């Protein structure tokens, strides 16, 4: 096969725009030249890549298979070009996602460290819960995410980063705050404020309790940790939160971690990316930086 980078670039542009004319305009080609280039690519591959739906082009099964591979080839060709121009391959924009717990605890230090080590790298940050970040990875809207929950999707590549511990917390005035050991039965009798469904924190908590307790009395669910912490200070509720996220409150005594011997609430933070999208140099560099800041 003798397909060219120009043909692959056109294919990706058509896939992203669902329109041959818009792709041709984006690449400064005439529509007739773009049509011929796409037809020649399909001829060389011996398969059509799009279903024609009126004036729109929709990726078929072969096109969906080719798209991430074409994107990988184009990304590598760009890096080769930049490298031989004397420019750092660790440059440009990296679209990074982070779960809210990780964003609160680690992202400011990671971004500051990255800006000193790789000043040409621009990190574009999306903060959301783990479930939403994995969707964005699958859709190609992120190059990498830092997440809390271990997922099983076949397209997903996960690498452990560091360990975290969740704790059951309440205000010092809560009836359980002075207990030497809190039982699951005591937890079941309490009112709770928790992270929203889809968050890694919530997933870890529910997995630890699965089959051991009936439904909890959940008074509120919030995606934002500052809101949960503020409500814990004024309500006789319990929550399950990363120990890293409330280190200052625990040290000051404004929140108390309950000793629950029956629960093991350790978990890992993970680097996550789509395994079909290649070894992005900026992503690999950021992984190494993230590991360095733990030392």
NORZI-V354037 format. One line per field, one symbol per residue. ss: DSSP state (~ for helix, > for strand, _ for the rest). burial: # if it has 24 or more other C-alpha atoms within 12 Angstrom, else .. A space follows every 50 residues. Layout:
ss=???
burial=???
This chain:
ss=____~~~~~~~~~~~~~__~~~~~~~____~~~~~~~~~~~~~~~____> >>>__>>>>_~~~~~~~~~~~~~~~~~~~~~~~~_______>>>>>>>_~ ~~~~~~~~~~~~~~~~~___>>>>>>>__~~~~~~~~~_____>>>>___ _____>>>>>>>>>>>>>>>_____________~~~~~__>>>>>____~ ~~~~~~~~~_______>>>>>>__~~~~~~~~~~__>>>>>>~~~~~~~~ ~~___>>________>>>>>>>>>______~~~~~~~~~~~~___
burial=.....###########.#######.........##.######.....### ......###...#..##########..##.........###..####### #######..##.##...#..#.#.##############.########### #....####.##.#########.#.##....#.#..#..#######.### ######.........#....#####..##.###.############..## ....######..#.#############..####.###.###....
